Amino acid sequence: MKHIGADQAVVTADEFDREPTAAELDAIAHEMPVIRAEVELLDAQIITLDRTPTELDQRRIRRARRKVLTARLALANMTTMRIPGVGA
């Protein structure tokens, strides 16, 4: 007699079904200023989607872009300082 039954999926957690590790959480926290600056830029751009941007909107977008660039530069400088043998 042949057994009739459904093949069951593996019960153990898949690589994508796990919680983030401490190192991954630390990396996210390290990049948080860049994430916040990019969200601020996105918010400023979303505001102008359904209307003609005013001078205030244009200034808000320029300021948000500068914040993103500053945050990325700071992150790059901190990353370079952490890598042994790289940098001045």
The 8 nearest C-alpha neighbors of each residue, nearest first, counted from 0:
[[1, 2, 3, 4, 5, 6, 7, 8],
 [0, 2, 3, 4, 5, 6, 7, 8],
 [3, 1, 4, 0, 5, 6, 7, 8],
 [2, 4, 1, 5, 0, 6, 7, 8],
 [5, 3, 2, 6, 7, 1, 8, 0],
 [4, 6, 7, 3, 8, 2, 9, 1],
 [5, 7, 4, 8, 9, 3, 2, 10],
 [8, 6, 5, 9, 10, 4, 11, 3],
 [7, 9, 10, 6, 11, 5, 12, 13],
 [8, 10, 11, 7, 12, 13, 6, 14],
 [9, 11, 8, 12, 7, 13, 16, 6],
 [12, 10, 9, 13, 8, 16, 14, 17],
 [13, 11, 16, 14, 10, 17, 15, 9],
 [12, 14, 16, 15, 11, 17, 9, 10],
 [13, 15, 16, 17, 12, 18, 11, 19],
 [14, 16, 13, 17, 12, 18, 19, 11],
 [17, 15, 13, 14, 12, 18, 11, 19],
 [18, 16, 15, 14, 19, 12, 13, 20],
 [17, 19, 20, 16, 15, 14, 21, 23],
 [20, 18, 23, 24, 17, 21, 22, 16],
 [19, 21, 23, 22, 24, 18, 25, 17],
 [20, 22, 24, 23, 25, 19, 26, 18],
 [21, 23, 25, 20, 24, 26, 19, 27],
 [24, 22, 26, 20, 25, 21, 19, 27],
 [23, 25, 27, 21, 26, 22, 28, 20],
 [24, 26, 22, 28, 23, 27, 29, 21],
 [25, 27, 29, 23, 24, 28, 22, 30],
 [28, 26, 24, 30, 29, 25, 31, 23],
 [27, 29, 31, 25, 30, 26, 24, 32],
 [28, 30, 26, 27, 31, 25, 32, 74],
 [31, 29, 27, 28, 33, 32, 26, 34],
 [30, 32, 34, 28, 33, 29, 27, 35],
 [33, 31, 35, 34, 30, 70, 36, 29],
 [34, 32, 70, 36, 31, 35, 30, 71],
 [35, 33, 31, 37, 32, 36, 38, 30],
 [34, 36, 38, 32, 37, 33, 31, 39],
 [37, 35, 67, 39, 33, 38, 34, 66],
 [38, 36, 40, 34, 39, 35, 67, 33],
 [37, 39, 41, 35, 40, 36, 42, 34],
 [38, 40, 36, 42, 37, 41, 63, 35],
 [41, 39, 63, 37, 43, 38, 42, 60],
 [40, 42, 38, 44, 43, 39, 45, 37],
 [43, 41, 39, 45, 40, 44, 38, 46],
 [42, 44, 40, 46, 41, 45, 60, 39],
 [45, 43, 41, 42, 46, 47, 40, 60],
 [46, 44, 42, 48, 47, 43, 41, 49],
 [45, 47, 43, 44, 48, 42, 49, 56],
 [48, 46, 45, 50, 52, 44, 49, 51],
 [49, 47, 45, 46, 50, 44, 51, 52],
 [48, 50, 47, 51, 46, 45, 52, 44],
 [51, 49, 47, 48, 52, 46, 53, 45],
 [50, 52, 53, 47, 49, 48, 56, 54],
 [53, 51, 56, 47, 50, 57, 54, 55],
 [52, 54, 56, 55, 57, 51, 47, 58],
 [53, 55, 57, 56, 58, 52, 59, 51],
 [54, 56, 58, 53, 57, 59, 52, 60],
 [57, 55, 59, 53, 52, 58, 54, 60],
 [56, 58, 54, 60, 59, 55, 61, 53],
 [59, 57, 61, 55, 60, 56, 62, 54],
 [58, 60, 56, 62, 57, 61, 63, 55],
 [59, 61, 63, 57, 58, 62, 43, 64],
 [62, 60, 58, 64, 63, 59, 57, 65],
 [63, 61, 65, 59, 60, 64, 58, 66],
 [62, 64, 40, 66, 60, 65, 61, 59],
 [65, 63, 61, 67, 66, 62, 60, 40],
 [64, 66, 68, 62, 67, 63, 69, 61],
 [67, 65, 63, 69, 64, 68, 36, 70],
 [68, 66, 36, 64, 70, 65, 69, 37],
 [67, 69, 65, 71, 66, 70, 72, 64],
 [70, 68, 66, 72, 67, 71, 65, 73],
 [69, 71, 33, 73, 67, 72, 68, 66],
 [72, 70, 74, 68, 73, 69, 33, 75],
 [71, 73, 75, 69, 74, 70, 68, 76],
 [72, 74, 76, 70, 71, 75, 77, 69],
 [75, 73, 71, 77, 72, 76, 78, 70],
 [76, 74, 72, 78, 73, 77, 71, 79],
 [75, 77, 79, 73, 74, 78, 72, 80],
 [78, 76, 80, 74, 79, 75, 73, 81],
 [79, 77, 75, 81, 80, 76, 74, 82],
 [80, 78, 76, 81, 77, 82, 75, 86],
 [79, 81, 77, 78, 82, 76, 86, 85],
 [82, 80, 78, 79, 83, 77, 85, 76],
 [81, 83, 79, 80, 85, 84, 78, 86],
 [84, 82, 85, 81, 80, 86, 79, 78],
 [83, 85, 82, 86, 87, 80, 81, 79],
 [86, 84, 83, 82, 79, 87, 80, 81],
 [87, 85, 79, 80, 84, 82, 83, 76],
 [86, 85, 84, 80, 79, 83, 76, 82]]
